[in-house]
Amino acid sequence: MAAEREKYENELTIAYEAEKRKLHQVQYDTRKVELQNQLELDKLKKEQEFTQKVDQLKLKNDCYTKNVLKSMVLDTTKDIYKNLDIKDMKVVNMGGENGN
């Protein structure tokens, strides 16, 4: 009787460990799929960001003509000098007389 009970307990332990191993395998596979999905999502985000950046740069390249860039530089320079605490300023032409 004790031998049969021990045999039954061993069979239960073996079945329990087999089910436990299956559970761990399913958890591992689930985690693996989640990580793969996250990597794919990150990849798609990076591709979209890259595409947006390329489109933005193309738009800037098409729209920012030489005159617009000069105007932007002048506006930025104006903003910088507004924020500086300069009471007296003189402008001197260092380029010579050719006007460049």
Residue pairs with C-beta under 8 A, 6 or more apart in sequence:
64 72
81 89
